[in-house]
């Protein structure tokens, strides 16, 4: 779907994804889905809320994943 979004789990990413990595992926996703690189002022709040929600959901997903019996993120 969006080629700019990188896989954020090992072994594709050698190490733990940072908060910046997760937020950047969320931003790319919201940009793709909304069709806006930068939303107009009247859409900024909804856009920012969506980025926050996708960031949170992505962090929760990465914390829950296991790769070959090991957690993806250190807990």
Backbone bond lengths (Angstrom), bond angles and torsions (degrees), N, CA, C in turn:
res aa  C-N    CA-C-N  psi(-1)  N-CA   C-N-CA  omega(-1)  CA-C   N-CA-C  phi
1 X - - - 1.456 - - 1.518 110.45 -
2 X 1.311 118.00 -62.11 1.464 120.60 -178.80 1.517 108.01 -121.73
3 X 1.290 116.95 106.50 1.459 121.33 -174.19 1.520 113.01 -68.41
4 X 1.322 118.23 -14.38 1.462 121.34 -179.91 1.527 112.52 -78.44
5 X 1.317 117.42 -17.60 1.459 120.93 -179.19 1.521 108.38 -82.46
6 X 1.322 115.77 124.28 1.455 121.31 -178.34 1.525 110.27 -95.87
7 X 1.337 115.45 150.73 1.458 120.35 173.68 1.522 108.42 -66.25
8 X 1.320 116.82 133.32 1.461 121.20 -173.03 1.529 113.52 -111.19
9 X 1.301 117.32 23.68 1.463 119.43 178.60 1.523 109.72 -126.93
10 X 1.330 116.03 151.66 1.461 119.62 173.45 1.535 108.76 -66.42
11 X 1.282 120.51 153.99 1.459 126.71 1.02 1.518 113.65 -84.45
12 X 1.341 118.27 -1.95 1.462 120.27 -179.49 1.523 110.25 -62.63
13 X 1.298 117.23 -47.17 1.464 122.90 175.80 1.522 106.66 -100.12
14 X 1.327 117.56 115.85 1.470 119.27 -175.76 1.522 111.65 -76.26
15 X 1.295 116.85 84.83 1.458 121.31 -177.83 1.509 109.43 125.81
16 X 1.301 115.00 -174.45 1.459 121.57 -175.87 1.522 111.14 -82.65
17 X 1.316 116.37 138.23 1.456 121.33 175.22 1.520 109.36 -68.06
18 X 1.313 116.56 136.09 1.453 120.68 178.52 1.530 109.86 -84.85
19 X 1.316 115.84 167.26 1.465 119.96 175.51 1.525 110.44 -59.42
20 X 1.326 116.65 -37.33 1.470 120.33 177.96 1.524 111.34 -64.55
21 X 1.338 117.61 -40.03 1.468 121.34 177.10 1.525 110.65 -60.71
22 X 1.327 115.45 -45.02 1.465 121.17 -177.79 1.524 110.31 -65.82
23 X 1.316 117.09 -44.69 1.477 120.25 -179.61 1.525 111.25 -65.51
24 X 1.333 117.41 -39.02 1.469 120.62 179.17 1.528 110.49 -62.82
25 X 1.334 116.97 -40.73 1.461 120.12 177.80 1.527 110.49 -65.52
26 X 1.324 116.86 -41.28 1.465 121.08 178.45 1.530 110.87 -62.33
27 X 1.306 116.42 -42.79 1.467 120.81 178.89 1.526 110.69 -61.74
28 X 1.331 117.34 -44.56 1.462 120.59 178.39 1.525 111.24 -61.30
29 X 1.321 116.34 -40.88 1.460 120.62 179.04 1.532 110.74 -62.58
30 X 1.321 116.79 -49.19 1.467 120.37 -178.21 1.527 110.40 -64.46
31 X 1.319 117.71 -38.77 1.471 120.20 175.83 1.518 110.99 -59.60
32 X 1.325 116.95 -44.53 1.462 121.16 -178.24 1.517 110.94 -64.92
33 X 1.324 116.56 -48.21 1.459 120.85 -176.55 1.529 111.40 -66.41
34 X 1.336 116.86 -41.29 1.466 120.59 -176.69 1.526 112.56 -79.52
35 X 1.334 116.08 -25.33 1.461 119.18 -175.64 1.514 113.21 82.51
36 X 1.341 117.00 6.60 1.463 121.88 -179.78 1.520 110.22 -113.11
37 X 1.311 116.64 128.94 1.463 119.47 170.67 1.518 108.84 -74.62
38 X 1.315 114.87 -43.09 1.467 122.66 174.97 1.526 106.17 -138.68
39 X 1.314 118.30 120.07 1.462 119.80 -176.35 1.526 111.84 -73.81
40 X 1.315 114.59 158.14 1.460 120.78 172.82 1.523 108.83 -65.48
41 X 1.303 115.86 160.81 1.466 121.44 -176.97 1.530 112.04 -53.62
42 X 1.333 116.91 -39.10 1.469 119.20 -177.53 1.535 112.25 -72.79
43 X 1.320 118.52 -12.53 1.464 121.71 176.95 1.529 112.84 -108.11
44 X 1.310 118.06 -2.42 1.462 122.07 -174.28 1.526 112.69 -59.10
45 X 1.312 118.45 -44.53 1.464 120.98 -177.48 1.528 111.41 -63.47
46 X 1.322 116.80 -45.14 1.471 120.52 178.99 1.522 110.52 -64.22
47 X 1.322 116.99 -40.70 1.457 122.47 178.90 1.529 110.38 -61.75
48 X 1.328 116.52 -48.57 1.467 121.29 -179.55 1.531 112.05 -63.99
49 X 1.332 116.78 -39.14 1.473 120.16 176.84 1.520 110.69 -62.89
50 X 1.321 116.23 -40.40 1.462 119.95 179.31 1.524 110.82 -65.06
51 X 1.326 118.16 -42.47 1.467 121.21 177.84 1.532 109.47 -61.36
52 X 1.320 116.95 -43.61 1.472 120.35 178.45 1.529 111.20 -60.85
53 X 1.326 117.06 -44.81 1.460 121.26 -178.27 1.531 111.65 -65.49
54 X 1.320 116.90 -42.49 1.466 120.20 179.36 1.528 110.19 -68.64
55 X 1.330 117.28 -37.14 1.461 120.88 176.10 1.527 110.10 -59.54
56 X 1.320 117.00 -47.72 1.465 121.66 179.87 1.526 111.05 -62.76
57 X 1.323 116.72 -46.20 1.465 120.01 -179.38 1.528 111.12 -63.02
58 X 1.311 117.26 -38.54 1.463 121.07 179.36 1.518 110.66 -66.84
59 X 1.320 117.60 -43.25 1.466 121.15 178.04 1.525 110.11 -61.19
60 X 1.333 117.56 -43.03 1.461 121.45 178.67 1.529 110.74 -63.52
61 X 1.318 117.09 -41.26 1.460 120.87 178.26 1.524 110.64 -61.37
62 X 1.320 116.96 -49.41 1.459 120.45 -178.90 1.531 111.80 -62.36
63 X 1.318 117.09 -34.98 1.465 120.49 178.35 1.527 111.96 -69.51
64 X 1.326 117.15 -24.11 1.456 121.68 -177.08 1.526 113.88 -92.93
65 X 1.320 117.84 -21.12 1.466 121.48 -175.65 1.520 112.19 -71.87
66 X 1.320 114.55 148.66 1.458 121.78 170.61 1.524 107.26 -125.16
67 X 1.304 116.17 138.13 1.454 121.65 176.29 1.516 107.33 -115.89
68 X 1.316 115.34 111.61 1.466 121.15 -178.37 1.519 112.12 52.10
69 X 1.326 115.74 46.82 1.451 121.17 175.10 1.511 116.00 82.37
70 X 1.324 117.58 2.52 1.472 120.34 178.58 1.520 109.54 -117.52
71 X 1.327 117.93 142.14 1.468 119.95 174.87 1.524 110.10 -61.95
72 X 1.319 116.61 144.39 1.457 121.57 178.04 1.531 110.22 -70.18
73 X 1.320 116.58 -45.67 1.462 121.00 -178.42 1.524 109.22 -107.91
74 X 1.303 115.65 142.27 1.471 120.05 175.96 1.513 108.61 -65.14
75 X 1.317 117.37 137.12 1.460 119.77 -176.83 1.491 111.95 -108.64
